[in-house]
Amino acid sequence: MIGELITAILPLSSDDGAIWLLAAGPAGGVATYWAVHRYYRNTDKSHHFERDTIIEGQPVQGGEDKVGHISKTRDSGIDGDNSGNFRQRVQRVQ
């Protein structure tokens, strides 16, 4: 039985066009996977971040003046606040 199967497959494998066509599918899949992996990983274009982007530290520049400080406000609420009036905030759907 196995001998008959082998003799049936051998004439099919003698046609080189069919073998190349069958091999093109997996080879194309591997090539596509490799190309996408290289595109997104950029392994051939990587650099050492710490070495290539060295910046010397400098002292902080600026003053210590406070700007825009609001203190001792008497009105802690907002004008027109309707948080206490639930019926005004939430309207019934008609």
PyMOL Python script that loads the backbone (N, CA, C, O; Angstrom):
from pymol import cmd

cmd.read_pdbstr("""\
ATOM      1  N   MET A   1       0.820  -1.192   0.000  1.00  0.00           N
ATOM      2  CA  MET A   1       0.000   0.000   0.000  1.00  0.00           C
ATOM      3  C   MET A   1       0.867   1.261   0.000  1.00  0.00           C
ATOM      4  O   MET A   1       0.593   2.203  -0.744  1.00  0.00           O
ATOM      5  N   ILE A   2       1.897   1.281   0.820  1.00  0.00           N
ATOM      6  CA  ILE A   2       2.779   2.446   0.855  1.00  0.00           C
ATOM      7  C   ILE A   2       3.534   2.567  -0.464  1.00  0.00           C
ATOM      8  O   ILE A   2       3.763   3.672  -0.957  1.00  0.00           O
ATOM      9  N   GLY A   3       3.921   1.422  -1.033  1.00  0.00           N
ATOM     10  CA  GLY A   3       4.611   1.437  -2.320  1.00  0.00           C
ATOM     11  C   GLY A   3       3.743   2.027  -3.412  1.00  0.00           C
ATOM     12  O   GLY A   3       4.221   2.772  -4.268  1.00  0.00           O
ATOM     13  N   GLU A   4       2.456   1.688  -3.379  1.00  0.00           N
ATOM     14  CA  GLU A   4       1.538   2.243  -4.376  1.00  0.00           C
ATOM     15  C   GLU A   4       1.388   3.760  -4.205  1.00  0.00           C
ATOM     16  O   GLU A   4       1.302   4.503  -5.183  1.00  0.00           O
ATOM     17  N   LEU A   5       1.358   4.196  -2.959  1.00  0.00           N
ATOM     18  CA  LEU A   5       1.240   5.626  -2.677  1.00  0.00           C
ATOM     19  C   LEU A   5       2.472   6.378  -3.175  1.00  0.00           C
ATOM     20  O   LEU A   5       2.357   7.453  -3.762  1.00  0.00           O
ATOM     21  N   ILE A   6       3.647   5.805  -2.936  1.00  0.00           N
ATOM     22  CA  ILE A   6       4.887   6.450  -3.381  1.00  0.00           C
ATOM     23  C   ILE A   6       4.947   6.506  -4.898  1.00  0.00           C
ATOM     24  O   ILE A   6       5.335   7.524  -5.472  1.00  0.00           O
ATOM     25  N   THR A   7       4.559   5.401  -5.554  1.00  0.00           N
ATOM     26  CA  THR A   7       4.582   5.411  -7.023  1.00  0.00           C
ATOM     27  C   THR A   7       3.539   6.371  -7.592  1.00  0.00           C
ATOM     28  O   THR A   7       3.707   6.873  -8.703  1.00  0.00           O
ATOM     29  N   ALA A   8       2.475   6.630  -6.852  1.00  0.00           N
ATOM     30  CA  ALA A   8       1.469   7.586  -7.314  1.00  0.00           C
ATOM     31  C   ALA A   8       1.953   9.026  -7.132  1.00  0.00           C
ATOM     32  O   ALA A   8       1.598   9.904  -7.919  1.00  0.00           O
ATOM     33  N   ILE A   9       2.761   9.270  -6.100  1.00  0.00           N
ATOM     34  CA  ILE A   9       3.241  10.626  -5.817  1.00  0.00           C
ATOM     35  C   ILE A   9       4.438  10.990  -6.690  1.00  0.00           C
ATOM     36  O   ILE A   9       4.581  12.152  -7.071  1.00  0.00           O
ATOM     37  N   LEU A  10       5.296  10.031  -7.014  1.00  0.00           N
ATOM     38  CA  LEU A  10       6.505  10.315  -7.792  1.00  0.00           C
ATOM     39  C   LEU A  10       6.225  10.966  -9.142  1.00  0.00           C
ATOM     40  O   LEU A  10       6.908  11.930  -9.489  1.00  0.00           O
ATOM     41  N   PRO A  11       5.258  10.490  -9.917  1.00  0.00           N
ATOM     42  CA  PRO A  11       5.009  11.195 -11.188  1.00  0.00           C
ATOM     43  C   PRO A  11       4.553  12.637 -10.978  1.00  0.00           C
ATOM     44  O   PRO A  11       4.831  13.499 -11.813  1.00  0.00           O
ATOM     45  N   LEU A  12       3.860  12.908  -9.882  1.00  0.00           N
ATOM     46  CA  LEU A  12       3.423  14.284  -9.612  1.00  0.00           C
ATOM     47  C   LEU A  12       4.599  15.179  -9.252  1.00  0.00           C
ATOM     48  O   LEU A  12       4.604  16.365  -9.580  1.00  0.00           O
ATOM     49  N   SER A  13       5.606  14.609  -8.572  1.00  0.00           N
ATOM     50  CA  SER A  13       6.735  15.418  -8.137  1.00  0.00           C
ATOM     51  C   SER A  13       7.733  15.671  -9.252  1.00  0.00           C
ATOM     52  O   SER A  13       8.633  16.495  -9.090  1.00  0.00           O
ATOM     53  N   SER A  14       7.600  14.989 -10.375  1.00  0.00           N
ATOM     54  CA  SER A  14       8.537  15.220 -11.475  1.00  0.00           C
ATOM     55  C   SER A  14       8.273  16.550 -12.176  1.00  0.00           C
ATOM     56  O   SER A  14       9.146  17.064 -12.876  1.00  0.00           O
ATOM     57  N   ASP A  15       7.095  17.104 -11.998  1.00  0.00           N
ATOM     58  CA  ASP A  15       6.768  18.400 -12.590  1.00  0.00           C
ATOM     59  C   ASP A  15       7.326  19.495 -11.682  1.00  0.00           C
ATOM     60  O   ASP A  15       6.789  19.731 -10.599  1.00  0.00           O
ATOM     61  N   ASP A  16       8.396  20.167 -12.111  1.00  0.00           N
ATOM     62  CA  ASP A  16       9.062  21.160 -11.262  1.00  0.00           C
ATOM     63  C   ASP A  16       8.208  22.402 -11.022  1.00  0.00           C
ATOM     64  O   ASP A  16       8.365  23.068  -9.998  1.00  0.00           O
ATOM     65  N   GLY A  17       7.322  22.717 -11.934  1.00  0.00           N
ATOM     66  CA  GLY A  17       6.484  23.900 -11.766  1.00  0.00           C
ATOM     67  C   GLY A  17       5.557  23.791 -10.575  1.00  0.00           C
ATOM     68  O   GLY A  17       5.339  24.769  -9.860  1.00  0.00           O
ATOM     69  N   ALA A  18       5.006  22.601 -10.356  1.00  0.00           N
ATOM     70  CA  ALA A  18       4.100  22.412  -9.226  1.00  0.00           C
ATOM     71  C   ALA A  18       4.842  22.498  -7.908  1.00  0.00           C
ATOM     72  O   ALA A  18       4.316  23.037  -6.934  1.00  0.00           O
ATOM     73  N   ILE A  19       6.060  21.973  -7.864  1.00  0.00           N
ATOM     74  CA  ILE A  19       6.837  22.021  -6.621  1.00  0.00           C
ATOM     75  C   ILE A  19       7.197  23.465  -6.289  1.00  0.00           C
ATOM     76  O   ILE A  19       7.079  23.879  -5.136  1.00  0.00           O
ATOM     77  N   TRP A  20       7.631  24.229  -7.275  1.00  0.00           N
ATOM     78  CA  TRP A  20       7.972  25.624  -7.016  1.00  0.00           C
ATOM     79  C   TRP A  20       6.747  26.429  -6.603  1.00  0.00           C
ATOM     80  O   TRP A  20       6.844  27.335  -5.775  1.00  0.00           O
ATOM     81  N   LEU A  21       5.627  26.106  -7.164  1.00  0.00           N
ATOM     82  CA  LEU A  21       4.396  26.799  -6.803  1.00  0.00           C
ATOM     83  C   LEU A  21       3.998  26.479  -5.365  1.00  0.00           C
ATOM     84  O   LEU A  21       3.569  27.360  -4.620  1.00  0.00           O
ATOM     85  N   LEU A  22       4.144  25.213  -4.983  1.00  0.00           N
ATOM     86  CA  LEU A  22       3.830  24.827  -3.608  1.00  0.00           C
ATOM     87  C   LEU A  22       4.835  25.406  -2.619  1.00  0.00           C
ATOM     88  O   LEU A  22       4.463  25.747  -1.496  1.00  0.00           O
ATOM     89  N   ALA A  23       6.086  25.523  -3.010  1.00  0.00           N
ATOM     90  CA  ALA A  23       7.108  26.068  -2.112  1.00  0.00           C
ATOM     91  C   ALA A  23       7.021  27.587  -2.012  1.00  0.00           C
ATOM     92  O   ALA A  23       7.509  28.170  -1.045  1.00  0.00           O
ATOM     93  N   ALA A  24       6.410  28.230  -2.993  1.00  0.00           N
ATOM     94  CA  ALA A  24       6.330  29.692  -2.989  1.00  0.00           C
ATOM     95  C   ALA A  24       5.434  30.210  -1.871  1.00  0.00           C
ATOM     96  O   ALA A  24       5.677  31.294  -1.341  1.00  0.00           O
ATOM     97  N   GLY A  25       4.407  29.457  -1.506  1.00  0.00           N
ATOM     98  CA  GLY A  25       3.496  29.903  -0.445  1.00  0.00           C
ATOM     99  C   GLY A  25       4.188  30.064   0.896  1.00  0.00           C
ATOM    100  O   GLY A  25       4.182  31.161   1.453  1.00  0.00           O
ATOM    101  N   PRO A  26       4.793  28.990   1.441  1.00  0.00           N
ATOM    102  CA  PRO A  26       5.490  29.132   2.725  1.00  0.00           C
ATOM    103  C   PRO A  26       6.675  30.097   2.657  1.00  0.00           C
ATOM    104  O   PRO A  26       6.937  30.830   3.610  1.00  0.00           O
ATOM    105  N   ALA A  27       7.389  30.095   1.528  1.00  0.00           N
ATOM    106  CA  ALA A  27       8.529  31.011   1.404  1.00  0.00           C
ATOM    107  C   ALA A  27       8.050  32.462   1.405  1.00  0.00           C
ATOM    108  O   ALA A  27       8.688  33.324   2.009  1.00  0.00           O
ATOM    109  N   GLY A  28       6.944  32.733   0.739  1.00  0.00           N
ATOM    110  CA  GLY A  28       6.390  34.088   0.744  1.00  0.00           C
ATOM    111  C   GLY A  28       5.898  34.497   2.119  1.00  0.00           C
ATOM    112  O   GLY A  28       6.042  35.653   2.516  1.00  0.00           O
ATOM    113  N   GLY A  29       5.317  33.552   2.846  1.00  0.00           N
ATOM    114  CA  GLY A  29       4.861  33.843   4.206  1.00  0.00           C
ATOM    115  C   GLY A  29       6.017  34.181   5.126  1.00  0.00           C
ATOM    116  O   GLY A  29       5.942  35.131   5.905  1.00  0.00           O
ATOM    117  N   VAL A  30       7.089  33.401   5.036  1.00  0.00           N
ATOM    118  CA  VAL A  30       8.271  33.662   5.868  1.00  0.00           C
ATOM    119  C   VAL A  30       8.890  35.007   5.500  1.00  0.00           C
ATOM    120  O   VAL A  30       9.282  35.767   6.385  1.00  0.00           O
ATOM    121  N   ALA A  31       8.981  35.306   4.216  1.00  0.00           N
ATOM    122  CA  ALA A  31       9.561  36.580   3.783  1.00  0.00           C
ATOM    123  C   ALA A  31       8.715  37.763   4.246  1.00  0.00           C
ATOM    124  O   ALA A  31       9.261  38.788   4.657  1.00  0.00           O
ATOM    125  N   THR A  32       7.405  37.636   4.186  1.00  0.00           N
ATOM    126  CA  THR A  32       6.517  38.711   4.645  1.00  0.00           C
ATOM    127  C   THR A  32       6.645  38.920   6.145  1.00  0.00           C
ATOM    128  O   THR A  32       6.718  40.055   6.615  1.00  0.00           O
ATOM    129  N   TYR A  33       6.672  37.816   6.901  1.00  0.00           N
ATOM    130  CA  TYR A  33       6.822  37.915   8.357  1.00  0.00           C
ATOM    131  C   TYR A  33       8.143  38.595   8.705  1.00  0.00           C
ATOM    132  O   TYR A  33       8.183  39.464   9.576  1.00  0.00           O
ATOM    133  N   TRP A  34       9.214  38.207   8.034  1.00  0.00           N
ATOM    134  CA  TRP A  34      10.531  38.777   8.306  1.00  0.00           C
ATOM    135  C   TRP A  34      10.549  40.273   7.977  1.00  0.00           C
ATOM    136  O   TRP A  34      11.102  41.066   8.738  1.00  0.00           O
ATOM    137  N   ALA A  35       9.949  40.657   6.853  1.00  0.00           N
ATOM    138  CA  ALA A  35       9.940  42.067   6.452  1.00  0.00           C
ATOM    139  C   ALA A  35       9.137  42.918   7.428  1.00  0.00           C
ATOM    140  O   ALA A  35       9.568  44.013   7.789  1.00  0.00           O
ATOM    141  N   VAL A  36       7.986  42.432   7.857  1.00  0.00           N
ATOM    142  CA  VAL A  36       7.166  43.187   8.816  1.00  0.00           C
ATOM    143  C   VAL A  36       7.877  43.280  10.154  1.00  0.00           C
ATOM    144  O   VAL A  36       7.845  44.327  10.801  1.00  0.00           O
ATOM    145  N   HIS A  37       8.518  42.196  10.575  1.00  0.00           N
ATOM    146  CA  HIS A  37       9.249  42.210  11.842  1.00  0.00           C
ATOM    147  C   HIS A  37      10.384  43.228  11.801  1.00  0.00           C
ATOM    148  O   HIS A  37      10.568  43.986  12.753  1.00  0.00           O
ATOM    149  N   ARG A  38      11.140  43.255  10.716  1.00  0.00           N
ATOM    150  CA  ARG A  38      12.230  44.225  10.589  1.00  0.00           C
ATOM    151  C   ARG A  38      11.705  45.648  10.527  1.00  0.00           C
ATOM    152  O   ARG A  38      12.319  46.557  11.086  1.00  0.00           O
ATOM    153  N   TYR A  39      10.577  45.858   9.855  1.00  0.00           N
ATOM    154  CA  TYR A  39      10.014  47.202   9.715  1.00  0.00           C
ATOM    155  C   TYR A  39       9.592  47.762  11.071  1.00  0.00           C
ATOM    156  O   TYR A  39       9.866  48.923  11.372  1.00  0.00           O
ATOM    157  N   TYR A  40       8.933  46.953  11.885  1.00  0.00           N
ATOM    158  CA  TYR A  40       8.423  47.456  13.158  1.00  0.00           C
ATOM    159  C   TYR A  40       9.453  47.429  14.266  1.00  0.00           C
ATOM    160  O   TYR A  40       9.373  48.241  15.187  1.00  0.00           O
ATOM    161  N   ARG A  41      10.416  46.527  14.212  1.00  0.00           N
ATOM    162  CA  ARG A  41      11.420  46.458  15.267  1.00  0.00           C
ATOM    163  C   ARG A  41      12.597  47.384  15.010  1.00  0.00           C
ATOM    164  O   ARG A  41      13.253  47.818  15.956  1.00  0.00           O
ATOM    165  N   ASN A  42      12.879  47.696  13.745  1.00  0.00           N
ATOM    166  CA  ASN A  42      14.009  48.554  13.376  1.00  0.00           C
ATOM    167  C   ASN A  42      15.309  48.087  14.018  1.00  0.00           C
ATOM    168  O   ASN A  42      16.099  48.904  14.492  1.00  0.00           O
ATOM    169  N   THR A  43      15.532  46.773  14.033  1.00  0.00           N
ATOM    170  CA  THR A  43      16.727  46.255  14.683  1.00  0.00           C
ATOM    171  C   THR A  43      17.995  46.654  13.947  1.00  0.00           C
ATOM    172  O   THR A  43      19.066  46.701  14.553  1.00  0.00           O
ATOM    173  N   ASP A  44      17.902  46.937  12.677  1.00  0.00           N
ATOM    174  CA  ASP A  44      19.098  47.333  11.951  1.00  0.00           C
ATOM    175  C   ASP A  44      19.386  48.825  12.082  1.00  0.00           C
ATOM    176  O   ASP A  44      20.452  49.278  11.665  1.00  0.00           O
ATOM    177  N   LYS A  45      18.467  49.593  12.647  1.00  0.00           N
ATOM    178  CA  LYS A  45      18.641  51.034  12.770  1.00  0.00           C
ATOM    179  C   LYS A  45      18.708  51.491  14.226  1.00  0.00           C
ATOM    180  O   LYS A  45      18.635  52.689  14.501  1.00  0.00           O
ATOM    181  N   SER A  46      18.843  50.563  15.145  1.00  0.00           N
ATOM    182  CA  SER A  46      18.813  50.944  16.554  1.00  0.00           C
ATOM    183  C   SER A  46      20.111  51.647  16.949  1.00  0.00           C
ATOM    184  O   SER A  46      21.144  51.473  16.303  1.00  0.00           O
ATOM    185  N   HIS A  47      20.048  52.423  17.990  1.00  0.00           N
ATOM    186  CA  HIS A  47      21.221  53.103  18.510  1.00  0.00           C
ATOM    187  C   HIS A  47      21.184  53.015  20.030  1.00  0.00           C
ATOM    188  O   HIS A  47      20.174  52.630  20.619  1.00  0.00           O
ATOM    189  N   HIS A  48      22.278  53.370  20.642  1.00  0.00           N
ATOM    190  CA  HIS A  48      22.343  53.371  22.098  1.00  0.00           C
ATOM    191  C   HIS A  48      21.869  54.735  22.582  1.00  0.00           C
ATOM    192  O   HIS A  48      22.572  55.732  22.422  1.00  0.00           O
ATOM    193  N   PHE A  49      20.686  54.780  23.169  1.00  0.00           N
ATOM    194  CA  PHE A  49      20.061  56.045  23.538  1.00  0.00           C
ATOM    195  C   PHE A  49      20.920  56.816  24.533  1.00  0.00           C
ATOM    196  O   PHE A  49      21.126  58.019  24.372  1.00  0.00           O
ATOM    197  N   GLU A  50      21.419  56.136  25.554  1.00  0.00           N
ATOM    198  CA  GLU A  50      22.187  56.825  26.587  1.00  0.00           C
ATOM    199  C   GLU A  50      23.489  57.392  26.032  1.00  0.00           C
ATOM    200  O   GLU A  50      23.928  58.460  26.460  1.00  0.00           O
ATOM    201  N   ARG A  51      24.107  56.696  25.093  1.00  0.00           N
ATOM    202  CA  ARG A  51      25.379  57.150  24.544  1.00  0.00           C
ATOM    203  C   ARG A  51      25.178  58.260  23.512  1.00  0.00           C
ATOM    204  O   ARG A  51      25.940  59.227  23.487  1.00  0.00           O
ATOM    205  N   ASP A  52      24.171  58.130  22.671  1.00  0.00           N
ATOM    206  CA  ASP A  52      23.993  59.065  21.564  1.00  0.00           C
ATOM    207  C   ASP A  52      23.262  60.346  21.948  1.00  0.00           C
ATOM    208  O   ASP A  52      23.291  61.308  21.181  1.00  0.00           O
ATOM    209  N   THR A  53      22.618  60.394  23.090  1.00  0.00           N
ATOM    210  CA  THR A  53      21.830  61.575  23.459  1.00  0.00           C
ATOM    211  C   THR A  53      22.314  62.183  24.771  1.00  0.00           C
ATOM    212  O   THR A  53      21.505  62.564  25.617  1.00  0.00           O
ATOM    213  N   ILE A  54      23.617  62.274  24.940  1.00  0.00           N
ATOM    214  CA  ILE A  54      24.170  62.838  26.172  1.00  0.00           C
ATOM    215  C   ILE A  54      23.967  64.355  26.165  1.00  0.00           C
ATOM    216  O   ILE A  54      24.303  65.026  25.190  1.00  0.00           O
ATOM    217  N   ILE A  55      23.418  64.889  27.256  1.00  0.00           N
ATOM    218  CA  ILE A  55      23.209  66.323  27.425  1.00  0.00           C
ATOM    219  C   ILE A  55      23.822  66.711  28.765  1.00  0.00           C
ATOM    220  O   ILE A  55      23.543  66.093  29.792  1.00  0.00           O
ATOM    221  N   GLU A  56      24.649  67.725  28.740  1.00  0.00           N
ATOM    222  CA  GLU A  56      25.276  68.192  29.971  1.00  0.00           C
ATOM    223  C   GLU A  56      24.250  68.926  30.836  1.00  0.00           C
ATOM    224  O   GLU A  56      23.457  69.718  30.326  1.00  0.00           O
ATOM    225  N   GLY A  57      24.267  68.665  32.121  1.00  0.00           N
ATOM    226  CA  GLY A  57      23.360  69.332  33.048  1.00  0.00           C
ATOM    227  C   GLY A  57      23.770  70.777  33.281  1.00  0.00           C
ATOM    228  O   GLY A  57      24.959  71.093  33.307  1.00  0.00           O
ATOM    229  N   GLN A  58      22.791  71.649  33.450  1.00  0.00           N
ATOM    230  CA  GLN A  58      23.039  73.060  33.700  1.00  0.00           C
ATOM    231  C   GLN A  58      22.199  73.484  34.896  1.00  0.00           C
ATOM    232  O   GLN A  58      21.183  72.857  35.194  1.00  0.00           O
ATOM    233  N   PRO A  59      22.613  74.538  35.578  1.00  0.00           N
ATOM    234  CA  PRO A  59      21.820  75.002  36.710  1.00  0.00           C
ATOM    235  C   PRO A  59      20.467  75.556  36.261  1.00  0.00           C
ATOM    236  O   PRO A  59      20.317  76.039  35.138  1.00  0.00           O
ATOM    237  N   VAL A  60      19.509  75.478  37.142  1.00  0.00           N
ATOM    238  CA  VAL A  60      18.161  75.954  36.844  1.00  0.00           C
ATOM    239  C   VAL A  60      18.173  77.470  36.767  1.00  0.00           C
ATOM    240  O   VAL A  60      18.785  78.133  37.605  1.00  0.00           O
ATOM    241  N   GLN A  61      17.501  78.021  35.765  1.00  0.00           N
ATOM    242  CA  GLN A  61      17.434  79.467  35.603  1.00  0.00           C
ATOM    243  C   GLN A  61      16.024  79.936  35.927  1.00  0.00           C
ATOM    244  O   GLN A  61      15.046  79.269  35.589  1.00  0.00           O
ATOM    245  N   GLY A  62      15.924  81.071  36.576  1.00  0.00           N
ATOM    246  CA  GLY A  62      14.618  81.627  36.896  1.00  0.00           C
ATOM    247  C   GLY A  62      14.614  82.207  38.294  1.00  0.00           C
ATOM    248  O   GLY A  62      15.564  82.042  39.058  1.00  0.00           O
ATOM    249  N   GLY A  63      13.536  82.884  38.610  1.00  0.00           N
ATOM    250  CA  GLY A  63      13.420  83.496  39.921  1.00  0.00           C
ATOM    251  C   GLY A  63      12.491  82.705  40.821  1.00  0.00           C
ATOM    252  O   GLY A  63      11.971  81.652  40.450  1.00  0.00           O
ATOM    253  N   GLU A  64      12.298  83.243  42.013  1.00  0.00           N
ATOM    254  CA  GLU A  64      11.424  82.587  42.968  1.00  0.00           C
ATOM    255  C   GLU A  64      10.216  83.448  43.295  1.00  0.00           C
ATOM    256  O   GLU A  64       9.701  83.377  44.411  1.00  0.00           O
ATOM    257  N   ASP A  65       9.753  84.258  42.356  1.00  0.00           N
ATOM    258  CA  ASP A  65       8.593  85.106  42.581  1.00  0.00           C
ATOM    259  C   ASP A  65       7.330  84.298  42.348  1.00  0.00           C
ATOM    260  O   ASP A  65       7.216  83.568  41.363  1.00  0.00           O
ATOM    261  N   LYS A  66       6.369  84.439  43.280  1.00  0.00           N
ATOM    262  CA  LYS A  66       5.085  83.765  43.109  1.00  0.00           C
ATOM    263  C   LYS A  66       4.241  84.546  42.126  1.00  0.00           C
ATOM    264  O   LYS A  66       4.181  85.774  42.185  1.00  0.00           O
ATOM    265  N   VAL A  67       3.591  83.837  41.227  1.00  0.00           N
ATOM    266  CA  VAL A  67       2.788  84.494  40.207  1.00  0.00           C
ATOM    267  C   VAL A  67       1.386  83.919  40.239  1.00  0.00           C
ATOM    268  O   VAL A  67       1.218  82.699  40.242  1.00  0.00           O
ATOM    269  N   GLY A  68       0.379  84.776  40.265  1.00  0.00           N
ATOM    270  CA  GLY A  68      -1.006  84.345  40.150  1.00  0.00           C
ATOM    271  C   GLY A  68      -1.544  83.613  41.364  1.00  0.00           C
ATOM    272  O   GLY A  68      -2.355  82.700  41.209  1.00  0.00           O
ATOM    273  N   HIS A  69      -1.122  83.980  42.570  1.00  0.00           N
ATOM    274  CA  HIS A  69      -1.609  83.310  43.774  1.00  0.00           C
ATOM    275  C   HIS A  69      -2.875  84.004  44.276  1.00  0.00           C
ATOM    276  O   HIS A  69      -2.885  85.219  44.474  1.00  0.00           O
ATOM    277  N   ILE A  70      -3.930  83.235  44.480  1.00  0.00           N
ATOM    278  CA  ILE A  70      -5.181  83.780  44.999  1.00  0.00           C
ATOM    279  C   ILE A  70      -5.327  83.297  46.434  1.00  0.00           C
ATOM    280  O   ILE A  70      -5.306  82.097  46.704  1.00  0.00           O
ATOM    281  N   SER A  71      -5.475  84.244  47.346  1.00  0.00           N
ATOM    282  CA  SER A  71      -5.612  83.852  48.750  1.00  0.00           C
ATOM    283  C   SER A  71      -6.789  84.590  49.382  1.00  0.00           C
ATOM    284  O   SER A  71      -7.216  85.637  48.897  1.00  0.00           O
ATOM    285  N   LYS A  72      -7.292  84.037  50.446  1.00  0.00           N
ATOM    286  CA  LYS A  72      -8.369  84.614  51.255  1.00  0.00           C
ATOM    287  C   LYS A  72      -9.611  84.913  50.424  1.00  0.00           C
ATOM    288  O   LYS A  72     -10.170  86.005  50.526  1.00  0.00           O
ATOM    289  N   THR A  73     -10.045  83.976  49.614  1.00  0.00           N
ATOM    290  CA  THR A  73     -11.279  84.184  48.858  1.00  0.00           C
ATOM    291  C   THR A  73     -12.458  83.943  49.779  1.00  0.00           C
ATOM    292  O   THR A  73     -12.445  83.007  50.579  1.00  0.00           O
ATOM    293  N   ARG A  74     -13.472  84.776  49.672  1.00  0.00           N
ATOM    294  CA  ARG A  74     -14.650  84.639  50.524  1.00  0.00           C
ATOM    295  C   ARG A  74     -15.731  83.817  49.846  1.00  0.00           C
ATOM    296  O   ARG A  74     -16.486  83.113  50.518  1.00  0.00           O
ATOM    297  N   ASP A  75     -15.815  83.895  48.530  1.00  0.00           N
ATOM    298  CA  ASP A  75     -16.848  83.171  47.811  1.00  0.00           C
ATOM    299  C   ASP A  75     -16.242  81.879  47.272  1.00  0.00           C
ATOM    300  O   ASP A  75     -15.531  81.892  46.268  1.00  0.00           O
ATOM    301  N   SER A  76     -16.525  80.763  47.943  1.00  0.00           N
ATOM    302  CA  SER A  76     -15.930  79.496  47.522  1.00  0.00           C
ATOM    303  C   SER A  76     -16.738  78.824  46.416  1.00  0.00           C
ATOM    304  O   SER A  76     -16.268  77.859  45.813  1.00  0.00           O
ATOM    305  N   GLY A  77     -17.939  79.315  46.140  1.00  0.00           N
ATOM    306  CA  GLY A  77     -18.766  78.710  45.102  1.00  0.00           C
ATOM    307  C   GLY A  77     -18.607  79.418  43.769  1.00  0.00           C
ATOM    308  O   GLY A  77     -17.856  80.385  43.640  1.00  0.00           O
ATOM    309  N   ILE A  78     -19.330  78.916  42.786  1.00  0.00           N
ATOM    310  CA  ILE A  78     -19.309  79.490  41.450  1.00  0.00           C
ATOM    311  C   ILE A  78     -20.652  80.156  41.209  1.00  0.00           C
ATOM    312  O   ILE A  78     -21.694  79.607  41.568  1.00  0.00           O
ATOM    313  N   ASP A  79     -20.635  81.351  40.596  1.00  0.00           N
ATOM    314  CA  ASP A  79     -21.879  82.039  40.292  1.00  0.00           C
ATOM    315  C   ASP A  79     -22.716  81.194  39.341  1.00  0.00           C
ATOM    316  O   ASP A  79     -22.191  80.671  38.358  1.00  0.00           O
ATOM    317  N   GLY A  80     -24.001  81.054  39.615  1.00  0.00           N
ATOM    318  CA  GLY A  80     -24.889  80.269  38.770  1.00  0.00           C
ATOM    319  C   GLY A  80     -24.816  78.780  39.046  1.00  0.00           C
ATOM    320  O   GLY A  80     -25.271  77.982  38.226  1.00  0.00           O
ATOM    321  N   ASP A  81     -24.259  78.387  40.173  1.00  0.00           N
ATOM    322  CA  ASP A  81     -24.132  76.967  40.512  1.00  0.00           C
ATOM    323  C   ASP A  81     -25.515  76.368  40.739  1.00  0.00           C
ATOM    324  O   ASP A  81     -26.310  76.933  41.490  1.00  0.00           O
ATOM    325  N   ASN A  82     -25.816  75.243  40.110  1.00  0.00           N
ATOM    326  CA  ASN A  82     -27.119  74.607  40.286  1.00  0.00           C
ATOM    327  C   ASN A  82     -26.987  73.193  40.850  1.00  0.00           C
ATOM    328  O   ASN A  82     -27.830  72.338  40.579  1.00  0.00           O
ATOM    329  N   SER A  83     -25.947  72.946  41.624  1.00  0.00           N
ATOM    330  CA  SER A  83     -25.751  71.606  42.169  1.00  0.00           C
ATOM    331  C   SER A  83     -26.810  71.254  43.207  1.00  0.00           C
ATOM    332  O   SER A  83     -27.071  70.073  43.437  1.00  0.00           O
ATOM    333  N   GLY A  84     -27.430  72.256  43.842  1.00  0.00           N
ATOM    334  CA  GLY A  84     -28.457  71.971  44.835  1.00  0.00           C
ATOM    335  C   GLY A  84     -29.837  71.766  44.231  1.00  0.00           C
ATOM    336  O   GLY A  84     -30.719  71.227  44.899  1.00  0.00           O
ATOM    337  N   ASN A  85     -30.048  72.177  42.996  1.00  0.00           N
ATOM    338  CA  ASN A  85     -31.351  72.078  42.362  1.00  0.00           C
ATOM    339  C   ASN A  85     -31.316  70.960  41.314  1.00  0.00           C
ATOM    340  O   ASN A  85     -30.981  71.188  40.151  1.00  0.00           O
ATOM    341  N   PHE A  86     -31.667  69.760  41.751  1.00  0.00           N
ATOM    342  CA  PHE A  86     -31.590  68.589  40.886  1.00  0.00           C
ATOM    343  C   PHE A  86     -32.549  68.690  39.710  1.00  0.00           C
ATOM    344  O   PHE A  86     -32.198  68.306  38.594  1.00  0.00           O
ATOM    345  N   ARG A  87     -33.754  69.200  39.944  1.00  0.00           N
ATOM    346  CA  ARG A  87     -34.756  69.275  38.874  1.00  0.00           C
ATOM    347  C   ARG A  87     -34.331  70.227  37.761  1.00  0.00           C
ATOM    348  O   ARG A  87     -34.710  70.031  36.606  1.00  0.00           O
ATOM    349  N   GLN A  88     -33.561  71.240  38.085  1.00  0.00           N
ATOM    350  CA  GLN A  88     -33.098  72.174  37.067  1.00  0.00           C
ATOM    351  C   GLN A  88     -31.945  71.564  36.257  1.00  0.00           C
ATOM    352  O   GLN A  88     -31.844  71.801  35.054  1.00  0.00           O
ATOM    353  N   ARG A  89     -31.084  70.787  36.906  1.00  0.00           N
ATOM    354  CA  ARG A  89     -29.936  70.193  36.219  1.00  0.00           C
ATOM    355  C   ARG A  89     -30.343  69.067  35.291  1.00  0.00           C
ATOM    356  O   ARG A  89     -29.865  68.995  34.159  1.00  0.00           O
ATOM    357  N   VAL A  90     -31.222  68.183  35.753  1.00  0.00           N
ATOM    358  CA  VAL A  90     -31.588  66.994  34.986  1.00  0.00           C
ATOM    359  C   VAL A  90     -32.997  67.177  34.457  1.00  0.00           C
ATOM    360  O   VAL A  90     -33.966  67.180  35.216  1.00  0.00           O
ATOM    361  N   GLN A  91     -33.097  67.327  33.161  1.00  0.00           N
ATOM    362  CA  GLN A  91     -34.403  67.502  32.533  1.00  0.00           C
ATOM    363  C   GLN A  91     -34.972  66.143  32.147  1.00  0.00           C
ATOM    364  O   GLN A  91     -34.239  65.246  31.731  1.00  0.00           O
ATOM    365  N   ARG A  92     -36.263  66.005  32.287  1.00  0.00           N
ATOM    366  CA  ARG A  92     -36.931  64.758  31.923  1.00  0.00           C
ATOM    367  C   ARG A  92     -37.005  64.644  30.404  1.00  0.00           C
ATOM    368  O   ARG A  92     -37.282  65.629  29.719  1.00  0.00           O
ATOM    369  N   VAL A  93     -36.760  63.447  29.879  1.00  0.00           N
ATOM    370  CA  VAL A  93     -36.809  63.216  28.443  1.00  0.00           C
ATOM    371  C   VAL A  93     -38.261  63.147  28.019  1.00  0.00           C
ATOM    372  O   VAL A  93     -39.036  62.378  28.588  1.00  0.00           O
ATOM    373  N   GLN A  94     -38.644  63.939  27.030  1.00  0.00           N
ATOM    374  CA  GLN A  94     -40.038  63.985  26.571  1.00  0.00           C
ATOM    375  C   GLN A  94     -40.259  63.014  25.453  1.00  0.00           C
ATOM    376  O   GLN A  94     -41.371  62.909  24.936  1.00  0.00           O
TER     377      GLN A  94
END
""", "prot")
cmd.dss("prot")
cmd.show_as("cartoon", "prot")
cmd.util.cbc("prot")
cmd.orient("prot")
